[in-house]
Amino acid sequence: MRIATLNNRLIALLLGPLCFAPLWTPSQAIAQTILVVVNDDPITSYDVEQRMRWTALTNNFGDRMKAVLTNPAINEEFKKRLMASQPHSQQEAQVAAERIKKQLVEEAKHQVLAQGGGSSRKAVIDLLIEDKLKLQAAKKLDVKVSDREVQETIEQRVGAEGAEKKTKVEQFYQQFESNGIARRTVQEVFRAQLSWRNVIGRQYGPRIASMMAAVAEASPQGAGEVVFDVRVLRLAVKDASDQKAVGERMLQAENLKEKFRSCADLPKEAKLVADASVKAMDKAKLASFPKDAQPLIEKASEGQMTPPMLAGNAVESYAVCRKGAAVAKQQAKPADQKPDARQVEYDRFSRSYLQELKQKASIDYRGS
């Protein structure tokens, strides 16, 4: 009987069911070893295993799988195993071939996931140490990221809206769970990212905003119309002619303005006030806002809120998250695009502060 090699069609079949069954489950990680202690916070062998898989799955996983499955050695291994199965008919050969293909896919997945997306085990441990330091810094500054905020971030990542939201989020989790990555691991990766963003905003946000304002003033005019990323705080008023009611809402808005630290925290603060909401307006031109609010928004620096004002049947205040010049589309060429100045400064302060935390931290390596 003639045995075919793994041609391109078979490779396509191999690459198709990449997530048909879990390779690993949390129950297999009962025996854990503490590898590192960061300021009394342990990092276990389970944590490292999880992050290795996360790194592998989120760093060119498909390309790495294809590289393994298209290696000529796969053909030889496929033929060797098929011969060893000793099929006596074409039907038996097809059944054996399907079983062997699944075995090869599982072994390739195990190999790629174990490689950590090209990152060494030490590099992954370093990432986990940094996450511990970031979360510890957030705790020290009383920066809290709720489970709901994590969930909303994941919903935004997968573009989940309306009736399909629950299904899309569940599919997002399942693609990780099917490859041995616990749902909690996914959530904690996002929690560390959100916490650190808020920490840098709390520590360096005003300084970055001041630097960006100085750069904007020094920039030549005519680069484009100024656009704003704004969060509109709106406190509904049942009767705008009721001066007492309006006055109370003005006071509540003023209190929120005094507490304001960052655009990311504003929705959480607004939830504490009845009938208060926050609307995001990104890349909005000044004309998009009420006429009375325009001079207040134009005058405010990044990271500041405007004084509250009555707008229709509501008291509104505007948090200016970011302001900059909008470049005309015909002027924007990919080759000429420069890194976002604000992001560059954010990254610079982030690296500097993280290095400072590392130098001050107690990091005890106990295993490998």
N, C-alpha and C positions, 0 to 999 in steps of 0.2 A: 504494500500500500504506500502511495506517495504522500510525504509529509511536507506541507507548504511552510515557507518561512514567514516571519512576521512582516508583511508588506505594509504599505501606507494605510491600507484600509483597516488592517488589524490594529495598527497603532491608533487610528482614530477611535476604534472600538475600545481600546485600552484607556484612552484619555477621556472617554465619555463619562463613565460612572466613577468619577474621582471621589465621590463622597457617599458610596452606597452603604457603608457600615462603619461603626466606630472602631478605631484601633485600640482605644484606651478609655477607661472610665474612671471617675474620681474614686470609686471603691477600691481601685488597685493601688491607691496612694496612701493606704492606711499607715504603713511604716515610713515615717518621715524622719529625715535627719536635719538638724539645724546646721546650716553651712556658714552663715554670717549673722552677726548681731550688730544692728545699727542703732546706737543710742538706746539700747535695751529692747529694740524691735527686731525679732528674728526673721531671717529669710531661710526657708526650708528647701530641701531637695525637690519637694512638690512644686514650690513656687518657681524654681529654676526650670523644671521640666515643662511646666505650663508656659512660661515665657519663651522657652526655646521653640515650642510648637507655635505660639502666637507669632513670633518673629519669622518663622519659616512660612507660615500661611499668609502673612501680609507683606512678604518681600519676594515678588516674582515666583510664586508657587507654581503657577502653570508652566512657566518657561523651564523651571528646574525639573518638574515632572517630565516634560517633553524630552529634555536632554537625557534623562535616565532611560526613558522608554524607547528612545530612538537610537540608543547605543547599540552597535552591532552585537555586543555580547548578549543582548536580550534575545536575538534570533537563535543563538546557539543554545541558550538556556531553555528557550521554548521548545526547540527540537529535542533536546536531551530529556526533558520531562515528559514530552509526548511519547517518545520512544519507550521510556521507562514504564509508562502506563499500559503498554501492550494492548492497544485497542484491536478488537477482532472484526470490527465492521466500521463503515463510514459513520454510522450514527454514534457509536461508542467514541470514535475519534473526535466528532464534533462536541460531544458532552465533555470529554477530557480536555479539549482545547479551550472551551469556555471556562472550565474550572481552573486551568493553568493560567489563563489570562487574568482572572481575578486574583489569583495568588501573586502574580507578578506585579499587578497594580498595587496590591496591599503592601508588598515588600518595598516597592518604589516609594510609596507614601511614607512608610516608616523610615526609610533612609533619608528622604528629603526633610521630613519633620524633625528628625534627630539632628540634622545639620544646622538647624536654627537659621535658615535663610542666609547662610554664609557667615553668620556671626558666631564667634567662638563662645564656648561656655563662659569664659572669663568676661567677655564683653556683655553677655546676657546678665551675669551677676552684677556687673557694674551698672547696668540699666535698672535693675531691681533696687540697688543701693540708692540710686538717684531718686527713684520713685518714693522710697521710704523717707528720704530727706525732704522731698517736696511736700509729702503729706504731713510730716512733722512740722514743717514751717507753716503750713496752712493751719494746723491745730494751734500753734503758738500765737498766730495772729487772729484766731477765732474765725477763720475763713471756713465755712461749711458748704459742702456740695451735697445736696439731698439726692436720694434715690430718684426722685422725680426729675431733677435736672439732668441726671445721667441718662435717664430714659428719653427725655426730650432731645438730648444731643444725638442719641442713637437714631431716633426717629428722623431727625434732620439729615443725618448721614445717609440713611437709606431712602430718603425722599418719601417717607410714609405720611400719607394724608387721608383724611376721611375714613370710609369704611374699610379700606385696604390696610390701614395703619397697623392693626394688630397682626395681620397675616404677614406683612413685610418684615416687621420686627422679629416675629417668630422665625421666619426663614433666615434672617440675618444671624440669629443665635444658633440655629441648627447647623449652619455651615461650619461653625466653630466646634459645636458639640460633637458633630460627626467625625471630627478629627482630633477628639480627645481634649478639647479646650473647654473648661467649665464655664458656664454662664457668668459666674461670679468673677472669674478672671477677666473676661471681656469688660464687665462693668467697672472693675477696679482700675483697668488701664485707662478708661475714659475719666474716671474719678480723679486720678492723679493728674491727667492733662488739664482738666477743668480747674482743679485746686491750684495748680501752679500758675495758670493764666491769671487767676484772681489774686494770687500772692504777688506776682510781678506788677499787676495793676495797682494793688494797694501800696506797694513799696515804691514803685517808680513811675506810676501813671502820671502824676502831676509834672514830674520832671521831663518825661517824654513829651507830654503835651506842650510844655513850655518850649522845648527844643524845636518841635514841629512848627509852632507858631512863629518862632524866630526865623526858621527856614522859609516859611511862607511869606513873611514880610520882606525877606531878602531876595526872593525869587522875582525874576522879571515879569512884568504884567503881560497879559495877552496870551498866557499859556492855555487858558480855558476858563470857563465859568466855574465859580466856586460851588462845590456840592458838599452836602452834609450827611453824616450818619447820625440820626437823632432818635432818641426814645421819648415819645410823647406821653407824659404822665397825665392822666385824665381822671378827675374826680367829679362824678355826675352830681348835678344840683337839680332837685325836683322842680323848684320854682326860682328862676333867676331874679325875680323881683323881691324875693324874701332876703333882705339884707343880712338878717341874722344867720340864715342858712348859708348864704354866700360867705360871710365872715368866718364861719366855722370851717368851711371847706378850704378857705384861703389859709387858715391857721394850720390845718392838717397838711396841706401842700407845702407850706413853709417848713414844717417839721420834717417832712420827707426830704426836702431840699437840704436841710441841715445835716441829715443823716447820710446823704448821698456820698458814696465812695467810688462806685464804678457802674457803668451801664449794665454789666452782667448781674450785679446785685439788685438793681432797681425793681425788677418784677417781683422778687422775693419780698422786698420791703413794702411794695404796694399791696401785696396780699393781706397785709396786716390792717389795712384800712378798708372799710366798707365801701362798695361801689367804686372802687379805684381800679384802673386798668392801665396797661402800658402798651403802646403801639410802636412798632419799629418802622422807621422811615430811613432807608439807606440810599445813598447817592442821590439825595433829593436836592433840587435847586431851591434857592431862597424863596422864590415865588410860590413854591408848593405849600408854604406855611401862611397862617393868618397874617394880614398886613401889620397888625399891631405887634405881632411876635417877631417879625423879621429883624428889626434892629436889635432886639435882645439876643436872638440867635447869632446874628452876625458879630456881635460884640463879645459873646461868651467864648472862652477858651475851651479846648478839648478837655473833657473830664469835669466840666462845670454844668450846673443847671441854672436856667434862667429863673427870675422871680415869678411867682404864680400870677396868672391873669385870668379874667373871666372871658370865656370864648363860648358864646351861645349858652346852652344849658349845662355848662361844665366849667370847672376851674382847671386850667392847664398850666403845666410847666414843662420845659423842654431841656432834656439832657443831651448835650453835644458830645457825642462819642468820638467823632472824627470830622475834620474838615480838610478839604483839599481842592485843587484845581482839576476840573474834568477836561482831559485832552480830547480834541476832536478826533473822530475815528480815522479820518484820512491821514492824521499826523502820527497815529500810533502804529509803528512798525515793529514786529516781533524782534528784529535784530537790534532795534534801538531801545527796547524797553529796559528800564533799570529796576533793580529790586526796590520794593516798597520801603521808603525811608523809615516809616514808623515800625515796620516789621524788623528792619535791620537793627534799630535801636532796641526794640523789645528783645531780640535774640542776644544782643550784646549784654544788656543788663541781666538777662536770664543766665547766660554762661558765667558771668562774673559773680552773681549771687550764689549760684549753685556751687561754684568753686570755693566760695567763702564758707558755705555750709559744710562742704567736705573737709576743709581744713580744720574746722572746729569740732567735727563729729568724732565720736568714739566708734570705730569700725573694727570689730573683732572677727577675724576669719578663723573658722573652726573646722572646716572640711573642704572638700573639692568635689 
